[in-house]
Amino acid sequence: MSLDPVETNPDHYSVVFENEKVRVLEYRDGPGHRTTVHEHPDSVMYTLSGFRRRLHRGEAHRDVEMSEGAVTWLPAQQHAGENIGDSPTHVLFVEIKAPAGGDGG
């Protein structure tokens, strides 16, 4: 079963650019919206709006707050999320694709 966020949560994630090295996803939601479990490869996240989110992994969760314009490295991860703030979330993810052969170089 694919955990690609574009497939698991198509109402929130869309592909805005893709080539052999990266895939860029746009994410949007509103207060109270939730996503189902999905995964991200190593990525750079650029927040176009500030947000408060709760990330769930199994029974554990953690709250995250980001300001507009923040740029953050995100190691590969699997989670579900929910907007626990009072404003919409708007984010770009630049997903790093593994090079052919997977040697990292």
Summary of the structure (lengths in Angstrom):
residues: 105
radius of gyration: 13.6
end to end distance: 28.9
largest distance: 44.2
contacts: 273
relative contact order: 0.30
helix: 4%
strand: 53%
